[in-house]
């Protein structure tokens, strides 16, 4: 999905972009604009390239409703604001939803799901099929951003051995034995990692195919995975997943 963000607060724009990519790694952020004037200019030339607009209501040069008086907006809009007094005005234009700041990831995801439902209700079955092909083409995460002290680095997925959940904290382990905290749950990772390369073996581990050094038959019809690095916790394939894991291991 191709999205335009209109937001004059840099931290809010960055957070929104991060949430959008977390919801769908295939999302393309076309631009982040901060004012009415530059938004009108951009939309005059590029509106037909957009699938959705996220628009803050209070911008540096006025209320974003002014944009609608200067140019016809045909693209769906999800409004964001720290105040709830503009809700009625938002739905008088192209607003499909209204998110109050600080925006939560679950609220954003629900808004995008709502947009999908509206599209399906308004379009015929053949058009929905075309929409699914163009907007919902599955893509998978290629790298993860990690913080190392005051530095921010990226780690390609091919350098990752596995992900481990320890309580509410999720760690990413690399081939060189380093681990980093990441802002994802295992449930989220299962949706954005390529299923041919990664498999969730139990509640605590998602493992990369090349991180399996050996597989041993374990007690109670379970399997034990031997990774290439030493861990303080064994990687056990839960009994109900053994058959599916073997199929995945074969590559079928």
C-alpha positions as CSV (number, residue, x, y, z in Angstrom):
1,X,0.0,0.0,0.0
2,X,1.3,3.5,-0.9
3,X,0.8,6.0,1.9
4,X,1.3,9.7,2.3
5,X,1.9,11.0,5.9
6,X,1.0,14.6,6.6
7,X,2.3,15.4,10.1
8,X,4.3,18.3,11.4
9,X,5.8,16.6,14.5
10,X,8.8,14.5,13.5
11,X,8.6,12.0,16.4
12,X,4.9,11.4,15.6
13,X,5.6,10.9,11.9
14,X,8.4,8.5,12.6
15,X,6.3,6.5,15.1
16,X,3.5,6.3,12.5
17,X,5.8,5.1,9.8
18,X,7.3,2.5,12.2
19,X,3.8,1.2,13.0
20,X,2.8,1.1,9.4
21,X,5.8,-1.0,8.4
22,X,5.2,-3.2,11.4
23,X,1.6,-3.8,10.3
24,X,2.7,-4.5,6.7
25,X,6.4,-4.5,5.8
26,X,5.4,-4.0,2.2
27,X,4.0,-0.6,2.9
28,X,5.6,2.2,0.8
29,X,5.7,5.7,2.5
30,X,5.6,8.0,-0.5
31,X,6.3,11.2,1.5
32,X,6.1,12.9,4.9
33,X,4.8,16.4,4.6
34,X,4.4,19.0,7.4
35,X,2.2,21.8,6.1
36,X,-1.0,22.7,4.2
37,X,0.9,24.4,1.4
38,X,3.3,21.6,0.6
39,X,0.5,19.0,0.9
40,X,-1.7,20.8,-1.6
41,X,1.3,21.0,-4.0
42,X,2.2,17.4,-3.6
43,X,-1.4,16.1,-4.0
44,X,-1.9,18.2,-7.2
45,X,0.8,16.1,-8.8
46,X,0.8,12.8,-7.0
47,X,-2.6,12.0,-5.6
48,X,-3.2,9.2,-8.2
49,X,-0.2,7.4,-6.9
50,X,-1.6,7.1,-3.3
51,X,-3.8,4.4,-1.7
52,X,-4.2,6.1,1.7
53,X,-3.4,9.4,3.5
54,X,-2.6,9.7,7.2
55,X,-3.3,13.4,8.1
56,X,-2.7,15.3,11.3
57,X,-5.4,17.9,11.8
58,X,-3.3,20.7,13.4
59,X,-0.4,21.5,11.1
60,X,2.3,24.2,11.3
61,X,0.3,26.6,9.0
62,X,-3.3,25.8,10.1
63,X,-5.9,23.0,10.2
64,X,-5.5,20.4,7.6
65,X,-9.2,20.7,6.6
66,X,-8.0,23.7,4.6
67,X,-6.4,21.2,2.1
68,X,-9.8,20.0,1.2
69,X,-10.9,23.5,0.2
70,X,-8.0,23.9,-2.1
71,X,-8.0,20.5,-3.9
72,X,-10.4,17.6,-4.3
73,X,-9.3,14.6,-2.2
74,X,-10.4,11.3,-3.6
75,X,-8.0,9.2,-1.6
76,X,-9.2,7.7,1.7
77,X,-7.9,9.7,4.8
78,X,-7.3,8.5,8.3
79,X,-7.0,11.6,10.6
80,X,-4.7,11.8,13.6
81,X,-4.9,14.4,16.4
82,X,-4.4,14.9,20.1
83,X,-7.9,16.4,20.4
84,X,-11.3,14.9,19.8
85,X,-13.2,18.1,19.0
86,X,-12.6,17.7,15.2
87,X,-14.2,14.3,14.8
88,X,-17.4,15.5,13.1
89,X,-15.5,17.7,10.7
90,X,-13.2,14.8,9.8
91,X,-16.0,12.6,8.7
92,X,-17.5,15.3,6.6
93,X,-14.6,15.0,4.2
94,X,-12.9,11.7,3.2
95,X,-12.2,10.5,6.7
96,X,-12.5,6.8,7.1
97,X,-11.2,6.9,10.7
98,X,-10.0,9.2,13.4
99,X,-7.1,8.3,15.7
100,X,-6.3,10.1,18.9
101,X,-2.7,10.6,19.9
102,X,-0.7,9.0,21.3
103,X,-1.5,6.4,18.6
104,X,-1.4,2.8,19.7
105,X,-0.3,0.1,17.3
106,X,-3.6,-1.9,17.9
107,X,-5.7,1.2,17.0
108,X,-3.8,1.8,13.8
109,X,-4.1,-1.9,12.8
110,X,-7.9,-1.7,13.5
111,X,-8.2,1.4,11.3
112,X,-6.4,-0.3,8.4
113,X,-8.7,-3.4,8.8
114,X,-11.7,-1.1,8.8
115,X,-10.5,0.4,5.5
116,X,-10.2,-3.1,4.0
117,X,-13.8,-3.9,5.1
118,X,-15.0,-0.7,3.5
119,X,-13.3,-1.4,0.3
120,X,-14.8,-4.9,0.1
121,X,-18.3,-3.5,0.8
122,X,-18.0,-0.9,-1.9
123,X,-16.4,-3.0,-4.6
124,X,-17.6,-6.0,-6.5
125,X,-16.1,-9.4,-6.1
126,X,-13.9,-9.1,-9.1
127,X,-12.6,-5.7,-8.0
128,X,-11.9,-7.1,-4.5
129,X,-9.8,-9.8,-6.1
130,X,-7.8,-7.2,-8.1
131,X,-7.5,-5.1,-4.9
132,X,-6.2,-8.1,-3.0
133,X,-3.6,-8.7,-5.7
134,X,-2.4,-5.2,-5.8
135,X,-2.6,-4.1,-2.1
136,X,-2.2,-7.4,-0.2
137,X,0.6,-9.0,-2.1
138,X,2.6,-10.7,0.6
139,X,6.1,-9.4,1.3
140,X,8.4,-10.4,4.1
141,X,10.9,-8.5,6.3
142,X,14.4,-8.3,5.0
143,X,16.2,-6.7,7.9
144,X,15.7,-5.6,11.5
145,X,16.9,-2.4,13.1
146,X,18.7,-2.8,16.5
147,X,20.1,-0.4,19.0
148,X,23.7,-0.8,20.2
149,X,24.4,1.8,22.8
150,X,24.0,5.1,21.1
151,X,24.2,3.5,17.7
152,X,21.5,2.1,15.4
153,X,22.4,-0.8,13.1
154,X,20.5,-3.1,10.8
155,X,20.7,-6.9,10.7
156,X,19.7,-8.8,7.5
157,X,17.4,-11.7,8.1
158,X,20.0,-14.1,6.6
159,X,22.3,-13.3,9.5
160,X,19.7,-14.2,12.1
161,X,19.7,-17.6,13.9
162,X,16.5,-17.4,15.8
163,X,14.2,-15.2,17.9
164,X,13.7,-16.0,21.6
165,X,11.0,-14.7,23.9
166,X,11.8,-14.3,27.6
167,X,8.7,-13.1,29.3
168,X,7.6,-9.9,27.4
169,X,11.1,-9.4,26.0
170,X,12.0,-10.7,22.6
171,X,15.7,-11.2,21.6
172,X,17.2,-11.5,18.1
173,X,20.3,-13.8,18.0
174,X,22.8,-13.5,15.2
175,X,25.3,-16.0,13.7
176,X,28.1,-14.5,15.7
177,X,26.3,-15.2,19.0
178,X,25.2,-11.7,19.8
179,X,21.7,-10.9,20.9
180,X,19.6,-7.8,20.7
181,X,16.2,-6.7,22.1
182,X,13.6,-6.0,19.4
183,X,10.2,-4.3,19.5
184,X,8.2,-7.3,18.3
185,X,6.2,-10.1,19.7
186,X,6.7,-13.6,18.4
187,X,3.1,-13.4,17.0
188,X,4.1,-10.4,15.0
189,X,7.3,-12.0,13.7
190,X,5.4,-15.1,12.5
191,X,3.5,-12.8,10.1
192,X,6.4,-10.9,8.7
193,X,9.1,-13.6,8.4
194,X,9.3,-15.8,5.3
195,X,7.6,-19.1,6.3
196,X,10.1,-21.1,4.2
197,X,13.0,-19.8,6.2
198,X,11.6,-19.4,9.7
199,X,9.5,-21.6,11.9
200,X,8.0,-21.1,15.3
201,X,8.8,-24.3,17.1
202,X,7.2,-23.4,20.5
203,X,6.0,-20.5,22.6
204,X,9.6,-19.2,23.0
205,X,11.5,-19.7,19.8
206,X,11.3,-18.9,16.1
207,X,14.2,-20.5,14.4
208,X,15.9,-20.0,11.0
209,X,16.4,-23.1,8.8
210,X,20.2,-22.7,8.6
211,X,20.4,-22.4,12.4
212,X,19.5,-26.1,12.9
213,X,22.8,-27.9,13.5
214,X,21.0,-31.2,14.5
215,X,17.6,-32.6,15.5
216,X,17.3,-35.2,18.2
217,X,14.4,-37.4,19.2
218,X,13.3,-36.2,22.6
219,X,11.0,-37.5,25.4
220,X,7.2,-37.6,24.9
221,X,7.4,-37.7,21.1
222,X,9.0,-34.3,21.0
223,X,12.1,-33.1,19.1
224,X,15.2,-31.3,20.4
225,X,16.9,-28.8,18.1
226,X,20.7,-28.3,18.4
227,X,21.7,-24.8,17.4
228,X,25.2,-23.7,16.4
229,X,25.6,-21.6,19.6
230,X,25.3,-22.5,23.3
231,X,22.0,-21.4,25.0
232,X,20.8,-21.5,28.5
233,X,17.5,-23.0,27.4
234,X,16.9,-26.0,25.2
235,X,14.9,-25.6,21.9
236,X,12.2,-28.2,22.0
237,X,9.6,-28.7,19.3
238,X,6.3,-29.1,21.0
239,X,4.6,-32.4,20.4
240,X,1.6,-30.9,18.5
241,X,4.0,-29.3,16.1
242,X,6.3,-32.2,15.4
243,X,4.6,-33.4,12.2
244,X,4.3,-29.8,10.8
245,X,7.9,-29.1,11.7
246,X,9.1,-32.2,9.8
247,X,7.1,-31.1,6.7
248,X,8.7,-27.6,7.0
249,X,12.1,-29.2,7.4
250,X,11.7,-31.1,4.2
251,X,10.7,-28.0,2.4
252,X,7.2,-29.1,1.3
